[in-house]
Amino acid sequence: MENEIVNRVSNSQLVTFDLEELYTPGERIVFDIKHLLFQELILREKDFRDFIKDHNWVQYQNKFVAITCSVDAIVPTWAYMLLVSALQPYAQQIVFGSLQDLEARLFEQTLNNIDWQKFANTKVVIKGCSKVEVPVSIYVEATNKLRQVAQSIMYGEPCSTVPIFKRKTT
């Protein structure tokens, strides 16, 4: 059969690495300390400690929390430490920063648990399109890890890739 269509993608030795599969499910929230500041400028220790003592922390059960201050105020470090101390028994993960910082941290934790040797001497395509927004920093870190072991790295979809790295053969 001279005109037989051959699916070269499915017959290739490409390994697809889908970063979307590293997504940690769960509710993400921002805890903005600005509402606890007097006139959104000054942290009053007594008022803050009263809030910590009286606040319903159970509402953060099993949630991923990013703590931040979205106004230009001087917040002492110990205030964030008190917040973490109150949140920690309930929240799954707490980070200082934005939701993007939180997302990157969750992806990084999953990346750090991968056995990268399973990609040794393979041709890897880091999947480009996903339903979940994967931080660019995770693509960078995955490339760092894969470059140490993979034969080649490409980005995109197996049918349409952008070459990133190819190990020189000696």
C-alpha positions as CSV (number, residue, x, y, z in Angstrom):
1,M,0.0,0.0,0.0
2,E,1.9,2.9,-1.4
3,N,-0.4,5.6,0.0
4,E,-0.9,4.2,3.5
5,I,-1.0,7.0,6.2
6,V,1.5,6.3,9.0
7,N,1.1,8.0,12.4
8,R,4.7,8.8,13.0
9,V,3.9,10.5,16.3
10,S,2.3,7.4,17.9
11,N,5.1,5.3,16.5
12,S,7.9,7.6,17.9
13,Q,9.9,7.1,21.0
14,L,8.8,10.5,22.4
15,V,7.8,10.7,26.0
16,T,5.2,13.4,26.8
17,F,5.7,15.2,30.1
18,D,2.4,16.9,31.0
19,L,3.1,19.5,33.7
20,E,-0.7,19.8,34.2
21,E,-0.7,16.4,35.8
22,L,1.4,17.9,38.6
23,Y,-1.4,20.2,39.7
24,T,-2.4,19.9,43.3
25,P,-6.2,20.1,43.6
26,G,-7.7,22.2,46.4
27,E,-9.1,25.7,47.2
28,R,-6.6,28.5,47.1
29,I,-7.2,31.8,49.0
30,V,-5.3,35.0,49.7
31,F,-5.2,36.2,53.3
32,D,-4.5,40.0,53.0
33,I,-3.3,41.5,56.2
34,K,-4.3,45.0,55.1
35,H,-7.7,44.7,56.6
36,L,-6.1,44.2,60.0
37,L,-4.1,47.4,59.9
38,F,-5.3,50.6,61.5
39,Q,-6.3,52.8,58.5
40,E,-4.5,50.3,56.4
41,L,-1.2,51.8,57.5
42,I,-0.2,50.6,61.0
43,L,-0.3,47.3,62.8
44,R,-1.5,47.6,66.4
45,E,-0.1,44.7,68.3
46,K,-3.0,44.4,70.8
47,D,-5.7,44.5,68.1
48,F,-3.8,42.1,65.9
49,R,-3.3,39.6,68.8
50,D,-7.0,39.9,69.7
51,F,-7.8,39.1,66.1
52,I,-5.5,36.1,66.1
53,K,-7.1,34.8,69.3
54,D,-10.8,35.4,68.3
55,H,-10.8,34.6,64.5
56,N,-12.4,31.4,63.2
57,W,-9.4,29.6,61.8
58,V,-11.4,26.4,61.1
59,Q,-12.6,28.1,57.8
60,Y,-9.2,27.5,56.4
61,Q,-9.3,23.8,56.9
62,N,-7.6,22.0,54.0
63,K,-7.1,25.2,52.0
64,F,-4.0,26.5,50.4
65,V,-3.3,30.0,51.7
66,A,-1.1,32.9,50.4
67,I,-0.6,35.5,53.1
68,T,0.3,39.0,51.9
69,C,-0.2,42.7,52.5
70,S,-1.5,44.5,49.5
71,V,-0.9,48.0,50.8
72,D,2.3,49.9,51.3
73,A,2.7,49.5,55.1
74,I,5.4,48.4,57.4
75,V,4.3,45.1,58.8
76,P,6.7,43.5,61.3
77,T,7.8,40.0,60.5
78,W,6.4,38.5,63.7
79,A,2.9,39.4,62.4
80,Y,3.2,37.0,59.5
81,M,4.7,34.4,61.8
82,L,1.7,34.7,64.2
83,L,-0.6,34.3,61.2
84,V,1.2,31.2,60.1
85,S,1.1,29.8,63.6
86,A,-2.7,30.3,63.7
87,L,-3.3,28.9,60.2
88,Q,-0.9,26.0,60.3
89,P,-3.2,23.5,62.2
90,Y,-5.9,24.0,59.5
91,A,-4.4,25.0,56.1
92,Q,-2.7,22.4,53.9
93,Q,0.0,24.9,52.7
94,I,0.8,28.5,53.7
95,V,3.2,30.8,51.7
96,F,4.1,34.4,51.9
97,G,3.2,36.1,48.6
98,S,0.6,36.0,45.9
99,L,-1.6,33.2,44.6
100,Q,1.0,32.9,41.8
101,D,3.7,32.3,44.4
102,L,1.5,29.7,46.1
103,E,0.8,27.9,42.8
104,A,4.5,27.9,42.0
105,R,5.3,26.4,45.4
106,L,2.8,23.6,45.0
107,F,4.1,22.7,41.6
108,E,7.7,22.8,42.8
109,Q,6.9,20.4,45.7
110,T,5.5,17.9,43.2
111,L,8.4,18.4,40.8
112,N,10.8,17.7,43.6
113,N,9.2,14.3,44.1
114,I,9.8,13.1,40.6
115,D,12.3,10.4,39.8
116,W,14.1,12.1,37.0
117,Q,16.0,9.0,36.0
118,K,12.9,7.6,34.4
119,F,13.6,10.2,31.6
120,A,17.3,9.1,31.2
121,N,18.3,9.1,27.5
122,T,14.7,9.7,26.3
123,K,13.3,12.2,23.9
124,V,10.9,14.3,26.0
125,V,8.2,16.7,24.9
126,I,7.1,19.0,27.6
127,K,3.4,19.5,26.8
128,G,2.6,23.1,26.1
129,C,-1.2,23.4,26.2
130,S,-3.2,22.6,29.4
131,K,-6.4,23.3,31.1
132,V,-4.5,24.4,34.2
133,E,-2.3,27.4,34.1
134,V,1.2,26.1,34.8
135,P,3.7,28.8,36.0
136,V,6.5,29.6,33.7
137,S,8.9,29.0,36.5
138,I,7.8,25.3,36.5
139,Y,8.6,25.0,32.8
140,V,12.0,26.4,33.6
141,E,12.6,24.1,36.5
142,A,11.4,21.0,34.6
143,T,13.8,21.9,31.8
144,N,16.7,22.3,34.3
145,K,15.9,18.8,35.7
146,L,15.3,17.1,32.3
147,R,18.4,18.6,30.7
148,Q,20.6,16.6,33.1
149,V,19.1,13.2,32.0
150,A,17.2,13.4,28.7
151,Q,18.6,12.9,25.3
152,S,16.4,15.7,23.9
153,I,13.8,18.2,25.1
154,M,11.1,19.7,23.0
155,Y,8.1,21.9,23.9
156,G,4.6,21.8,22.5
157,E,2.6,18.8,21.3
158,P,4.1,15.7,19.8
159,C,2.8,16.6,16.3
160,S,4.2,20.2,16.5
161,T,7.3,20.7,18.7
162,V,9.8,23.4,19.3
163,P,13.3,22.0,19.9
164,I,14.8,23.1,23.3
165,F,17.8,20.9,23.9
166,K,19.6,18.0,22.2
167,R,22.5,16.1,23.9
168,K,25.5,16.0,21.7
169,T,26.6,12.4,20.9
170,T,30.2,11.6,21.3
